[in-house]
Amino acid sequence: MKLTVLTYNTLFGGRDGVDNRRAQAQTELINDLKPDVFLMQEAKGFDLNGSALLYELEQRLGMRGFMAAAPRTGQNVVIFIRSPLQPLSFESDSAHFHHALATLKVSIPGVFRTLTFICAHLCPNGPAVRRREAAYLAVQANPDVYTLLTGDFNSSSPRDPEPVGFHELPPHHRFRYLSDDLRSVDHSVIAGLEAAGWIDIGYTLKQSQVPTVPAAQFIGTEFAHMRCDYMFASHALAGFARTYEVIRSPVTDMASDHYPVLATFEID
C-alpha cells in the first residue's frame, strides 16, 4: 500500500489572534497534498470550546484527529488519519515532554503488521532538556516493528550543513542550539536518536540539506537556517520509504515559520 505522510509545525495552528488566513492557507495546502496521515505540531487552542477547532479541521480535511493536549504550553500535537487506516490505540504524554507526545497505532488494509505514528515537538529551551525528552523516544526504536517518528525536534543533525546564521542570532535565541561547550551547534539530540536505531528518512533519501526553518516570510526571527523537522523510521519501516520532500512554495513561505515535510512509503 502506498502511504503519504505529512508533518507540519503550523505556528499556533495558523492563527494570529482572530486572523485565520494562515490556517486557511494551510488547510488548502493539506487538501491539495491529500496525505493519508498528517502529524501536526502547535495545534494551539484545539483543546478549547469542546475541541471546536479540532472538529472543524477534521471536517475540512476529511480526516480523523487524535490530539495530545499540552497543558503547560497549549501547543498541542495532533495525528490525523484518513480512511482506510483504522485506529487501534492512542496514547498522550505531557508528563515527560515540554509540550506533548502523541502516539497512534493503526491497522492498514492488506498489511499484516500494525503501524505506529509518533508526533513529537521537543522543547525549545536548550539541548539538555531535549536530550531527556529524546531518551523517551529512543526506547521506542524497536527495529522489528513499523514505527514512524516525526515532528519538530528543535535540533540540528550532525549529517547536515552547519546552520546558516547561527552565530548572528541574538544570544537568547542562539542558546537554544548551543552544545555543552557554549560555542558550537549541538548535534547530540539527533545523534542520540540515530544511535538508538531511528533512521533519518531525509538523510537516507538524500534530501537532508534542505532547511525547514525559517520560512521565507519569517526570516529574522529565532531561527538559523537549518533542518529541525524530521521523519525517523524504525529499521523495519525505513526500507519502504520512497520519497521525501520539504514543501517550499509561495503558500508555505507565509503559512508558518516552518516548512512542511512530505514523505511516501510503499508498505508490504
DRENVO-559604 format. One line per 8 residues: number of its first residue (from 1); for each residue z, y, x of N, C-alpha, C. Coordinates in nm, 4 decimals. Layout:
BEGIN
NUM> Z/Y/X/Z/Y/X/Z/Y/X ~ ...;
***
This chain:
BEGIN
1> 0.0000/-0.1196/0.0838/0.0000/0.0000/0.0000/0.0000/0.1246/0.0873 ~ -0.0834/0.2203/0.0512/-0.0816/0.3476/0.1212/0.0295/0.4347/0.0650 ~ 0.1111/0.4911/0.1537/0.2244/0.5741/0.1138/0.2149/0.7069/0.1857 ~ 0.2204/0.8167/0.1102/0.2152/0.9508/0.1659/0.3525/1.0150/0.1528 ~ 0.4028/1.0682/0.2634/0.5396/1.1211/0.2693/0.5368/1.2642/0.3210 ~ 0.6078/1.3529/0.2513/0.6169/1.4938/0.2881/0.7628/1.5306/0.3119 ~ 0.7914/1.5988/0.4221/0.9235/1.6577/0.4432/0.9077/1.8077/0.4603 ~ 1.0020/1.8844/0.4012/0.9837/2.0296/0.3966/1.1181/2.0988/0.3811;
9> 1.1510/2.1846/0.4772/1.2634/2.2773/0.4606/1.2079/2.3997/0.3892 ~ 1.2532/2.4226/0.2673/1.1905/2.5192/0.1773/1.2530/2.6587/0.1815 ~ 1.3534/2.6803/0.2686/1.4204/2.8099/0.2796/1.4735/2.8552/0.1441 ~ 1.5929/2.8099/0.1116/1.6613/2.8463/-0.0132/1.5827/2.8038/-0.1374 ~ 1.5130/2.6901/-0.1260/1.4385/2.6416/-0.2416/1.3222/2.7292/-0.2809 ~ 1.2791/2.8174/-0.1891/1.1659/2.9045/-0.2186/1.2022/3.0276/-0.2989 ~ 1.3323/3.0559/-0.3109/1.3747/3.1691/-0.3938/1.4457/3.2741/-0.3095 ~ 1.4070/3.3995/-0.3324/1.4711/3.5142/-0.2688/1.5334/3.5970/-0.3801;
17> 1.6575/3.5634/-0.4137/1.7184/3.6250/-0.5310/1.6444/3.5799/-0.6568 ~ 1.5955/3.6755/-0.7343/1.5208/3.6417/-0.8561/1.3710/3.6254/-0.8295 ~ 1.3289/3.6503/-0.7070/1.1885/3.6381/-0.6699/1.1572/3.4919/-0.6381 ~ 1.0770/3.4273/-0.7200/1.0459/3.2858/-0.7001/0.9008/3.2626/-0.6581 ~ 0.8378/3.3639/-0.5999/0.6977/3.3484/-0.5612/0.6798/3.2413/-0.4543 ~ 0.7729/3.2313/-0.3628/0.7602/3.1264/-0.2614/0.7757/2.9884/-0.3253 ~ 0.8660/2.9758/-0.4196/0.8845/2.8476/-0.4885/0.7579/2.8070/-0.5633 ~ 0.6935/2.9020/-0.6266/0.5691/2.8718/-0.6967/0.4607/2.8255/-0.5992;
25> 0.4524/2.8927/-0.4841/0.3538/2.8535/-0.3833/0.3838/2.7133/-0.3300 ~ 0.5111/2.6834/-0.3095/0.5493/2.5501/-0.2619/0.5127/2.4429/-0.3635 ~ 0.5392/2.4703/-0.4911/0.5081/2.3720/-0.5951/0.3583/2.3457/-0.6020 ~ 0.2784/2.4503/-0.5946/0.1330/2.4329/-0.5979/0.0856/2.3531/-0.4767 ~ 0.1438/2.3809/-0.3606/0.1081/2.3074/-0.2398/0.1403/2.1593/-0.2549 ~ 0.2607/2.1284/-0.3025/0.3022/1.9890/-0.3159/0.2140/1.9167/-0.4176 ~ 0.1795/1.9835/-0.5245/0.0907/1.9214/-0.6226/-0.0486/1.8985/-0.5654 ~ -0.0929/1.9852/-0.4769/-0.2220/1.9635/-0.4112/-0.2159/1.8432/-0.3158;
33> -0.1053/1.8315/-0.2426/-0.0897/1.7218/-0.1473/-0.0590/1.5901/-0.2177 ~ 0.0106/1.5972/-0.3297/0.0464/1.4821/-0.4121/0.1098/1.3683/-0.3311 ~ 0.2204/1.3964/-0.2645/0.2864/1.2894/-0.1885/0.3512/1.1874/-0.2817 ~ 0.3675/1.0656/-0.2318/0.4437/0.9641/-0.3045/0.5931/0.9900/-0.2910 ~ 0.6317/1.0491/-0.1780/0.7720/1.0809/-0.1506/0.7781/1.2217/-0.0926 ~ 0.8688/1.3013/-0.1454/0.8894/1.4378/-0.0973/1.0375/1.4533/-0.0648 ~ 1.0671/1.4794/0.0627/1.2045/1.4959/0.1088/1.2285/1.6442/0.1343 ~ 1.3146/1.7033/0.0561/1.3330/1.8487/0.0505/1.4674/1.8889/0.1107;
41> 1.4629/1.9873/0.2002/1.5861/2.0481/0.2502/1.5985/2.1913/0.1950 ~ 1.7223/2.2368/0.1873/1.7576/2.3697/0.1363/1.7212/2.3867/-0.0114 ~ 1.7612/2.2889/-0.0901/1.7454/2.2982/-0.2356/1.8603/2.3815/-0.2919 ~ 1.8624/2.5071/-0.2515/1.9708/2.6000/-0.2868/1.9743/2.6230/-0.4381 ~ 2.0910/2.6067/-0.4963/2.1082/2.6317/-0.6391/2.0647/2.5182/-0.7285 ~ 2.0167/2.4091/-0.6713/1.9680/2.2979/-0.7531/2.0811/2.2224/-0.8222 ~ 2.2058/2.2462/-0.7822/2.3204/2.1822/-0.8452/2.3834/2.2688/-0.9541 ~ 2.3305/2.3874/-0.9779/2.3896/2.4806/-1.0743/2.3269/2.4648/-1.2134;
49> 2.4003/2.5120/-1.3132/2.3491/2.5145/-1.4509/2.2959/2.3790/-1.4957 ~ 2.3783/2.2774/-1.4694/2.3366/2.1442/-1.5096/2.2166/2.0928/-1.4334 ~ 2.2017/2.1356/-1.3078/2.0881/2.0964/-1.2221/1.9545/2.1374/-1.2833 ~ 1.9530/2.2571/-1.3429/1.8324/2.3029/-1.4131/1.7119/2.3135/-1.3204 ~ 1.7323/2.3655/-1.1981/1.6189/2.3797/-1.1059/1.5660/2.2436/-1.0617 ~ 1.6552/2.1473/-1.0464/1.6117/2.0127/-1.0096/1.5233/1.9538/-1.1188 ~ 1.5685/1.9636/-1.2438/1.4911/1.9074/-1.3539/1.3583/1.9812/-1.3722 ~ 1.3614/2.1122/-1.3505/1.2376/2.1903/-1.3622/1.1350/2.1455/-1.2587;
57> 1.1802/2.1248/-1.1334/1.0863/2.0835/-1.0301/1.0383/1.9398/-1.0545 ~ 1.1255/1.8549/-1.1044/1.0813/1.7204/-1.1404/0.9639/1.7264/-1.2380 ~ 0.9768/1.8120/-1.3389/0.8719/1.8233/-1.4399/0.7428/1.8774/-1.3796 ~ 0.7552/1.9758/-1.2933/0.6358/2.0383/-1.2358/0.5640/1.9472/-1.1379 ~ 0.6392/1.8602/-1.0710/0.5786/1.7707/-0.9725/0.5413/1.6356/-1.0314 ~ 0.5988/1.6010/-1.1446/0.5792/1.4672/-1.1989/0.6463/1.3619/-1.1138 ~ 0.7627/1.3966/-1.0564/0.8366/1.3073/-0.9682/0.9825/1.3034/-1.0127 ~ 1.0538/1.2008/-0.9693/1.1963/1.1892/-0.9992/1.2759/1.2260/-0.8756;
65> 1.3768/1.3121/-0.8931/1.4538/1.3615/-0.7805/1.5940/1.3049/-0.7735 ~ 1.6412/1.2811/-0.6513/1.7759/1.2323/-0.6245/1.8402/1.3300/-0.5267 ~ 1.9434/1.4001/-0.5723/1.9993/1.5116/-0.4955/2.1331/1.4758/-0.4330 ~ 2.1486/1.5114/-0.3056/2.2769/1.5065/-0.2367/2.3282/1.6496/-0.2265 ~ 2.4354/1.6786/-0.2980/2.4902/1.8135/-0.3012/2.5620/1.8460/-0.1702 ~ 2.5501/1.9716/-0.1291/2.6151/2.0214/-0.0071/2.7218/2.1219/-0.0501 ~ 2.8435/2.0770/-0.0775/2.9432/2.1662/-0.1379/2.9872/2.2811/-0.0483 ~ 2.9780/2.2668/0.0833/3.0242/2.3736/0.1724/2.9197/2.4822/0.1902;
73> 2.7928/2.4450/0.1928/2.6875/2.5427/0.2231/2.5944/2.5696/0.1065 ~ 2.5904/2.4816/0.0077/2.4963/2.4960/-0.1028/2.3542/2.4568/-0.0680 ~ 2.3316/2.4153/0.0564/2.1969/2.3770/0.0997/2.1763/2.2274/0.0731 ~ 2.1551/2.1961/-0.0537/2.1407/2.0577/-0.0962/2.0130/1.9960/-0.0404 ~ 2.0096/1.8645/-0.0346/1.8882/1.7920/0.0025/1.8510/1.7000/-0.1127 ~ 1.7206/1.6834/-0.1325/1.6705/1.6046/-0.2448/1.5583/1.5133/-0.1972 ~ 1.5567/1.3918/-0.2505/1.4455/1.2994/-0.2286/1.3757/1.2785/-0.3629 ~ 1.2481/1.3149/-0.3685/1.1662/1.2950/-0.4880/1.0732/1.1762/-0.4646;
81> 1.0580/1.0922/-0.5656/0.9642/0.9805/-0.5556/0.8731/0.9802/-0.6777 ~ 0.7563/0.9222/-0.6583/0.6562/0.9134/-0.7640/0.6335/0.7661/-0.8000 ~ 0.6098/0.7392/-0.9271/0.5733/0.6051/-0.9705/0.4461/0.5624/-0.8957 ~ 0.4376/0.4358/-0.8532/0.5143/0.3193/-0.8969/0.6364/0.2860/-0.8117 ~ 0.6782/0.3732/-0.7203/0.8023/0.3469/-0.6472/0.9181/0.3411/-0.7458 ~ 1.0094/0.2476/-0.7238/1.1224/0.2309/-0.8126/1.2529/0.2423/-0.7348 ~ 1.3467/0.3260/-0.7812/1.4735/0.3409/-0.7099/1.5626/0.2182/-0.7269 ~ 1.6278/0.1801/-0.6192/1.7221/0.0688/-0.6226/1.8653/0.1151/-0.6023;
89> 1.8860/0.2100/-0.5120/2.0205/0.2634/-0.4888/2.0092/0.4007/-0.4250 ~ 2.1133/0.4829/-0.4437/2.1159/0.6178/-0.3865/2.2559/0.6476/-0.3365 ~ 2.2627/0.7092/-0.2172/2.3906/0.7496/-0.1601/2.3821/0.8935/-0.1110 ~ 2.4933/0.9652/-0.1263/2.5044/1.1033/-0.0808/2.6233/1.1148/0.0129 ~ 2.6056/1.1851/0.1238/2.7132/1.2016/0.2212/2.7233/1.3479/0.2617 ~ 2.8274/1.4139/0.2146/2.8562/1.5504/0.2586/2.9832/1.5547/0.3435 ~ 3.0467/1.4397/0.3619/3.1705/1.4354/0.4402/3.1428/1.4417/0.5896 ~ 3.0337/1.3802/0.6341/3.0053/1.3700/0.7769/2.8941/1.4638/0.8223;
97> 2.8463/1.5483/0.7308/2.7342/1.6363/0.7625/2.7644/1.7792/0.7184 ~ 2.7198/1.8735/0.7993/2.7407/2.0157/0.7701/2.6829/2.0522/0.6338 ~ 2.5627/2.0036/0.6062/2.5019/2.0216/0.4739/2.5245/1.8935/0.3939 ~ 2.4295/1.8033/0.3954/2.4436/1.6759/0.3246/2.3371/1.5811/0.3744 ~ 2.3559/1.4532/0.3433/2.2583/1.3494/0.3751/2.2297/1.2726/0.2473 ~ 2.1011/1.2506/0.2204/2.0584/1.1729/0.1041/1.9919/1.0447/0.1522 ~ 2.0285/0.9320/0.0923/1.9714/0.8025/0.1289/1.9287/0.7301/0.0020 ~ 1.8008/0.6998/-0.0062/1.7443/0.6369/-0.1255/1.6696/0.5103/-0.0856;
105> 1.7071/0.3983/-0.1477/1.6367/0.2721/-0.1265/1.5446/0.2482/-0.2455 ~ 1.4199/0.2110/-0.2170/1.3214/0.1918/-0.3228/1.2506/0.0575/-0.3044 ~ 1.1906/0.0113/-0.4145/1.1004/-0.1035/-0.4080/0.9577/-0.0523/-0.4218 ~ 0.8646/-0.1244/-0.3582/0.7235/-0.0879/-0.3585/0.6451/-0.2052/-0.4142 ~ 0.5652/-0.1844/-0.5165/0.4871/-0.2949/-0.5713/0.4014/-0.3631/-0.4647 ~ 0.4101/-0.4947/-0.4600/0.3291/-0.5704/-0.3664/0.3861/-0.5808/-0.2266 ~ 0.5006/-0.5156/-0.2011/0.5639/-0.5195/-0.0693/0.6956/-0.5951/-0.0828 ~ 0.7122/-0.6995/-0.0025/0.8293/-0.7863/-0.0152/0.9574/-0.7112/0.0208;
113> 0.9542/-0.6327/0.1274/1.0754/-0.5645/0.1730/1.0966/-0.4340/0.0977 ~ 1.2230/-0.3942/0.0860/1.2541/-0.2623/0.0320/1.2343/-0.1575/0.1414 ~ 1.2279/-0.0329/0.1009/1.2093/0.0784/0.1939/1.3177/0.1820/0.1681 ~ 1.3830/0.2263/0.2745/1.4895/0.3257/0.2636/1.4430/0.4581/0.3217 ~ 1.4620/0.5650/0.2435/1.4321/0.7006/0.2888/1.5635/0.7746/0.3111 ~ 1.5710/0.8460/0.4227/1.6894/0.9261/0.4548/1.6445/1.0698/0.4770 ~ 1.7044/1.1628/0.4044/1.6737/1.3052/0.4171/1.7923/1.3754/0.4820 ~ 1.7675/1.4358/0.5992/1.8748/1.4965/0.6781/1.8478/1.6444/0.7003;
121> 1.9545/1.7208/0.7113/1.9474/1.8614/0.7527/2.0681/1.8844/0.8419 ~ 2.0451/1.8780/0.9725/2.1571/1.8848/1.0658/2.2053/2.0283/1.0849 ~ 2.3263/2.0381/1.1338/2.3974/2.1652/1.1454/2.3247/2.2627/1.2382 ~ 2.3134/2.3896/1.1989/2.2505/2.4888/1.2862/2.3430/2.5417/1.3956 ~ 2.4709/2.5022/1.3933/2.5702/2.5700/1.4768/2.5939/2.5039/1.6117 ~ 2.4896/2.4505/1.6732/2.5037/2.4001/1.8087/2.4925/2.2493/1.8196 ~ 2.4476/2.1996/1.9363/2.4225/2.0568/1.9547/2.5472/1.9701/1.9522 ~ 2.6633/2.0238/1.9853/2.7840/1.9410/1.9835/2.8096/1.8877/1.8427;
129> 2.7911/1.9731/1.7431/2.8085/1.9297/1.6043/2.6973/1.8331/1.5657 ~ 2.5748/1.8648/1.6046/2.4625/1.7790/1.5680/2.4724/1.6406/1.6320 ~ 2.5284/1.6326/1.7515/2.5458/1.5002/1.8130/2.6401/1.4141/1.7298 ~ 2.7438/1.4737/1.6737/2.8338/1.3967/1.5871/2.7605/1.3506/1.4619 ~ 2.6788/1.4399/1.4047/2.6018/1.4011/1.2872/2.5027/1.2896/1.3224 ~ 2.4383/1.3027/1.4379/2.3384/1.2044/1.4787/2.4001/1.0664/1.4988 ~ 2.5274/1.0619/1.5330/2.5932/0.9325/1.5508/2.5936/0.8525/1.4210 ~ 2.6019/0.9219/1.3068/2.5985/0.8534/1.1779/2.4567/0.8090/1.1415;
137> 2.3567/0.8717/1.2023/2.2183/0.8325/1.1796/2.1757/0.7221/1.2762 ~ 2.2331/0.7203/1.3939/2.1962/0.6211/1.4954/2.2222/0.4799/1.4452 ~ 2.3324/0.4585/1.3769/2.3692/0.3229/1.3341/2.2782/0.2710/1.2234 ~ 2.1945/0.3584/1.1667/2.1040/0.3171/1.0597/1.9647/0.2813/1.1111 ~ 1.9476/0.2772/1.2417/1.8163/0.2495/1.3015/1.7944/0.0988/1.3201 ~ 1.8289/0.0203/1.2202/1.8080/-0.1245/1.2272/1.6595/-0.1521/1.2464 ~ 1.6205/-0.2188/1.3539/1.4779/-0.2352/1.3828/1.4058/-0.3292/1.2867 ~ 1.4799/-0.4093/1.2110/1.4192/-0.5128/1.1284/1.4011/-0.4740/0.9827;
145> 1.4373/-0.3525/0.9456/1.4217/-0.3072/0.8069/1.3270/-0.1883/0.8045 ~ 1.2710/-0.1604/0.6883/1.1822/-0.0461/0.6709/1.2666/0.0767/0.6362 ~ 1.2772/0.1684/0.7311/1.3552/0.2897/0.7091/1.2812/0.4082/0.7668 ~ 1.2822/0.5201/0.6924/1.2223/0.6451/0.7394/1.3257/0.7552/0.7284 ~ 1.3524/0.8188/0.8407/1.4488/0.9286/0.8510/1.3703/1.0567/0.8753 ~ 1.3864/1.1548/0.7870/1.3112/1.2793/0.8017/1.4035/1.3985/0.7779 ~ 1.3511/1.5176/0.8150/1.4229/1.6396/0.7816/1.4204/1.7425/0.8928 ~ 1.5126/1.8371/0.8787/1.5291/1.9470/0.9732/1.6445/1.9115/1.0654;
153> 1.6127/1.8892/1.1937/1.7143/1.8454/1.2894/1.7643/1.9597/1.3771 ~ 1.7082/2.0790/1.3602/1.7528/2.1964/1.4363/1.7638/2.1660/1.5856 ~ 1.6727/2.0843/1.6368/1.6829/2.0356/1.7741/1.5445/2.0225/1.8359 ~ 1.5401/2.0356/1.9674/1.4172/2.0190/2.0432/1.4100/1.8782/2.1016 ~ 1.2883/1.8250/2.1078/1.2679/1.6918/2.1641/1.2398/1.6996/2.3130 ~ 1.2911/1.6038/2.3912/1.2581/1.6008/2.5341/1.1116/1.5696/2.5588 ~ 1.0399/1.5236/2.4578/0.8983/1.4900/2.4716/0.8067/1.6097/2.4447 ~ 0.8629/1.7194/2.3938/0.7837/1.8356/2.3555/0.7840/1.9416/2.4649;
161> 0.6887/2.0357/2.4590/0.6958/2.1511/2.5495/0.8244/2.2298/2.5250 ~ 0.8675/2.3021/2.6252/0.9853/2.3853/2.6082/0.9593/2.4895/2.4982 ~ 1.0566/2.5144/2.4111/1.0363/2.6118/2.3032/0.9949/2.7486/2.3575 ~ 0.8884/2.8028/2.3033/0.8381/2.9332/2.3464/0.9264/3.0423/2.2875 ~ 0.9692/3.1343/2.3708/1.0522/3.2441/2.3248/1.2004/3.2150/2.3237 ~ 1.2405/3.1001/2.3762/1.3821/3.0625/2.3750/1.4683/3.1659/2.4467 ~ 1.4268/3.2079/2.5650/1.5100/3.2983/2.6443/1.5082/3.4411/2.5901 ~ 1.4154/3.4712/2.4996/1.4099/3.6046/2.4405/1.4921/3.6146/2.3122;
169> 1.5432/3.5020/2.2629/1.6238/3.5057/2.1414/1.7544/3.5819/2.1660 ~ 1.8061/3.6504/2.0657/1.9402/3.7075/2.0782/2.0405/3.5959/2.1099 ~ 2.1415/3.6239/2.1903/2.2332/3.5175/2.2341/2.2938/3.4371/2.1200 ~ 2.3258/3.5023/2.0078/2.3900/3.4277/1.8993/2.2936/3.3318/1.8309 ~ 2.1630/3.3561/1.8408/2.0652/3.2594/1.7921/2.0293/3.1575/1.9010 ~ 2.0227/3.2008/2.0255/1.9904/3.1093/2.1350/2.0967/3.0009/2.1486 ~ 2.2205/3.0344/2.1156/2.3311/2.9393/2.1316/2.3085/2.8104/2.0538 ~ 2.2398/2.8197/1.9399/2.2228/2.7004/1.8561/2.1438/2.5914/1.9266;
177> 2.0656/2.6270/2.0315/1.9826/2.5308/2.1036/2.0322/2.5028/2.2452 ~ 2.1394/2.5663/2.2892/2.1819/2.5581/2.4291/2.2385/2.4218/2.4637 ~ 2.1998/2.3714/2.5801/2.2597/2.2486/2.6318/2.3991/2.2800/2.6866 ~ 2.4656/2.1776/2.7343/2.6027/2.1958/2.7820/2.6118/2.2848/2.9051 ~ 2.4988/2.3053/2.9764/2.5034/2.3941/3.0925/2.4949/2.5417/3.0523 ~ 2.4759/2.5680/2.9231/2.4701/2.7031/2.8646/2.3531/2.7855/2.9185 ~ 2.2514/2.7168/2.9701/2.1334/2.7877/3.0200/2.0033/2.7296/2.9639 ~ 1.9928/2.5996/2.9631/1.8675/2.5336/2.9259/1.8706/2.4861/2.7806;
185> 1.7545/2.4414/2.7334/1.7420/2.3922/2.5964/1.7985/2.2513/2.5871 ~ 1.8774/2.2270/2.4862/1.9358/2.0949/2.4662/1.8339/1.9991/2.4040 ~ 1.8279/1.8781/2.4568/1.7429/1.7727/2.4022/1.8249/1.6502/2.3614 ~ 1.9565/1.6592/2.3700/2.0395/1.5393/2.3596/2.0388/1.4776/2.2199 ~ 2.0229/1.5593/2.1162/2.0289/1.5060/1.9798/1.9102/1.4136/1.9539 ~ 1.7894/1.4624/1.9833/1.6693/1.3818/1.9604/1.6650/1.2652/2.0582 ~ 1.7018/1.2891/2.1829/1.7047/1.1805/2.2807/1.8024/1.0716/2.2370 ~ 1.9147/1.1117/2.1791/2.0127/1.0137/2.1322/1.9606/0.9297/2.0175;
193> 1.8911/0.9931/1.9246/1.8331/0.9179/1.8131/1.7294/0.8181/1.8633 ~ 1.6469/0.8596/1.9599/1.5485/0.7677/2.0151/1.6161/0.6542/2.0917 ~ 1.7233/0.6844/2.1607/1.7959/0.5804/2.2334/1.8534/0.4760/2.1382 ~ 1.8837/0.5194/2.0153/1.9364/0.4271/1.9149/1.8272/0.3404/1.8528 ~ 1.7021/0.3745/1.8778/1.5931/0.2931/1.8266/1.5014/0.3614/1.7284 ~ 1.5331/0.4851/1.6876/1.4427/0.5581/1.5997/1.3149/0.5940/1.6748 ~ 1.2011/0.5816/1.6084/1.0715/0.6093/1.6704/1.0130/0.7370/1.6110 ~ 0.9829/0.8310/1.6969/0.9310/0.9628/1.6590/0.7825/0.9490/1.6244;
201> 0.7511/0.9566/1.4946/0.6139/0.9351/1.4495/0.5211/1.0457/1.5005 ~ 0.5680/1.1672/1.5031/0.4864/1.2767/1.5543/0.4441/1.2535/1.6980 ~ 0.5340/1.1992/1.7783/0.5014/1.1723/1.9183/0.4071/1.0534/1.9297 ~ 0.4344/0.9456/1.8580/0.3513/0.8264/1.8718/0.2087/0.8519/1.8244 ~ 0.1906/0.9423/1.7277/0.0571/0.9747/1.6795/-0.0008/1.0982/1.7477 ~ 0.0637/1.1405/1.8579/0.0108/1.2459/1.9469/-0.0066/1.3806/1.8770 ~ 0.0911/1.4135/1.7910/0.0908/1.5438/1.7232/0.2190/1.6221/1.7488 ~ 0.2967/1.5796/1.8470/0.4301/1.6368/1.8644/0.4296/1.7767/1.9242;
209> 0.3164/1.8236/1.9745/0.3153/1.9560/2.0363/0.2901/2.0677/1.9357 ~ 0.2776/2.0328/1.8078/0.2575/2.1343/1.7040/0.3943/2.1820/1.6549 ~ 0.4292/2.3090/1.6721/0.5609/2.3563/1.6281/0.5720/2.3590/1.4764 ~ 0.6933/2.3429/1.4276/0.7185/2.3524/1.2832/0.7942/2.4798/1.2448 ~ 0.8449/2.5522/1.3433/0.9092/2.6817/1.3197/0.8696/2.7763/1.4326 ~ 0.8741/2.9087/1.4058/0.8828/2.9691/1.2729/0.7442/2.9792/1.2108 ~ 0.7380/2.9782/1.0789/0.6106/3.0046/1.0123/0.5666/3.1480/1.0408 ~ 0.4368/3.1731/1.0238/0.3757/3.2977/1.0728/0.4407/3.4231/1.0184;
217> 0.4852/3.4203/0.8930/0.5451/3.5400/0.8354/0.6960/3.5487/0.8580 ~ 0.7497/3.4607/0.9446/0.8934/3.4622/0.9742/0.9194/3.4700/1.1235 ~ 0.8201/3.5125/1.1998/0.8377/3.5305/1.3438/0.9364/3.6447/1.3674 ~ 1.0203/3.6276/1.4696/1.1193/3.7299/1.4999/1.2503/3.7084/1.4268 ~ 1.2690/3.5885/1.3679/1.3967/3.5572/1.3034/1.4843/3.4806/1.4025 ~ 1.5404/3.3666/1.3619/1.6349/3.2987/1.4509/1.5742/3.1862/1.5316 ~ 1.4429/3.1669/1.5254/1.3798/3.0511/1.5868/1.2998/3.0854/1.7116 ~ 1.3050/2.9948/1.8086/1.1999/2.9861/1.9095/1.0853/2.9053/1.8493;
225> 0.9668/2.9119/1.9094/0.8525/2.8340/1.8614/0.8707/2.6900/1.9106 ~ 0.8951/2.5988/1.8160/0.9296/2.4618/1.8537/0.9136/2.3697/1.7339 ~ 0.9231/2.2443/1.7610/0.9280/2.1442/1.6550/1.0742/2.1116/1.6288 ~ 1.1201/2.1379/1.5079/1.2565/2.0965/1.4737/1.2595/2.0136/1.3458 ~ 1.1426/1.9858/1.2882/1.1310/1.8991/1.1711/1.0624/1.7702/1.2156 ~ 1.1212/1.6558/1.1825/1.0767/1.5286/1.2388/1.0651/1.4217/1.1311 ~ 0.9883/1.3172/1.1663/0.9890/1.1913/1.0937/1.0171/1.0809/1.1951 ~ 1.1257/1.0085/1.1727/1.1634/0.8966/1.2574/1.1559/0.7683/1.1751;
233> 1.0919/0.6680/1.2295/1.0796/0.5397/1.1613/1.1537/0.4309/1.2373 ~ 1.2018/0.3329/1.1640/1.2538/0.2132/1.2287/1.1387/0.1393/1.2955 ~ 1.1728/0.0490/1.3847/1.0697/-0.0251/1.4577/0.9784/-0.1014/1.3622 ~ 1.0356/-0.1610/1.2588/0.9564/-0.2397/1.1645/0.8565/-0.1548/1.0884 ~ 0.8922/-0.0292/1.0606/0.8060/0.0584/0.9815/0.7075/0.1361/1.0681 ~ 0.7435/0.1660/1.1905/0.6649/0.2583/1.2727/0.5206/0.2124/1.2918 ~ 0.4996/0.0834/1.2995/0.3646/0.0328/1.3213/0.2696/0.0565/1.2058 ~ 0.3236/0.0926/1.0900/0.2407/0.1193/0.9724/0.2007/0.2660/0.9608;
241> 0.2518/0.3512/1.0493/0.2185/0.4937/1.0434/0.0731/0.5142/1.0827 ~ 0.0016/0.5896/1.0012/-0.1415/0.6103/1.0257/-0.1764/0.7552/1.0589 ~ -0.1169/0.8515/0.9880/-0.1467/0.9924/1.0137/-0.0180/1.0732/1.0102 ~ -0.0230/1.1873/1.0795/0.0909/1.2796/1.0850/0.0326/1.4188/1.1028 ~ 0.0763/1.5127/1.0213/0.0195/1.6468/1.0288/0.1240/1.7516/0.9916 ~ 0.1314/1.8565/1.0721/0.2055/1.9767/1.0347/0.1100/2.0629/0.9528 ~ 0.1460/2.0919/0.8280/0.0566/2.1629/0.7367/0.0668/2.3127/0.7634 ~ -0.0343/2.3662/0.8302/-0.0380/2.5088/0.8633/-0.1562/2.5710/0.7883;
249> -0.1272/2.6671/0.7019/-0.2292/2.7302/0.6178/-0.1763/2.8667/0.5758 ~ -0.2602/2.9513/0.5147/-0.2097/3.0793/0.4648/-0.0927/3.0629/0.3679 ~ -0.0936/2.9545/0.2904/0.0175/2.9307/0.1966/0.1449/2.8959/0.2716 ~ 0.1361/2.8019/0.3651/0.2582/2.7624/0.4359/0.3031/2.8678/0.5367 ~ 0.2137/2.9599/0.5741/0.2555/3.0727/0.6585/0.3625/3.1574/0.5902 ~ 0.3590/3.1645/0.4559/0.4500/3.2537/0.3832/0.5514/3.1817/0.2945 ~ 0.5299/3.0539/0.2653/0.6117/2.9867/0.1643/0.7518/2.9528/0.2130 ~ 0.7702/2.9390/0.3446/0.9008/2.9088/0.4029/0.8971/2.9471/0.5496;
257> 1.0143/2.9486/0.6132/1.0170/2.9728/0.7574/0.9848/2.8467/0.8366 ~ 0.9807/2.7318/0.7691/0.9389/2.6053/0.8294/0.8029/2.5665/0.7746 ~ 0.7248/2.4968/0.8578/0.6029/2.4337/0.8090/0.6353/2.2917/0.7612 ~ 0.5717/2.2463/0.6534/0.5944/2.1090/0.6077/0.5218/2.0086/0.6964 ~ 0.5707/1.8856/0.6929/0.5121/1.7763/0.7712/0.4721/1.6646/0.6754 ~ 0.3489/1.6165/0.6897/0.2938/1.5138/0.6016/0.2520/1.3942/0.6856 ~ 0.2890/1.2743/0.6412/0.2502/1.1520/0.7110/0.2055/1.0474/0.6104 ~ 0.1200/0.9558/0.6555/0.0781/0.8447/0.5717/0.1100/0.7133/0.6422;
265> 0.1396/0.6121/0.5616/0.1701/0.4785/0.6092/0.0884/0.3782/0.5274 ~ 0.0444/0.2730/0.5933/-0.0209/0.1591/0.5263/0.0741/0.0413/0.5402 ~ 0.1488/0.0121/0.4325/0.2583/-0.0826/0.4391/0.2194/-0.2171/0.3778 ~ 0.2431/-0.3239/0.4532/0.2191/-0.4591/0.4027/0.3420/-0.5118/0.3286;
***
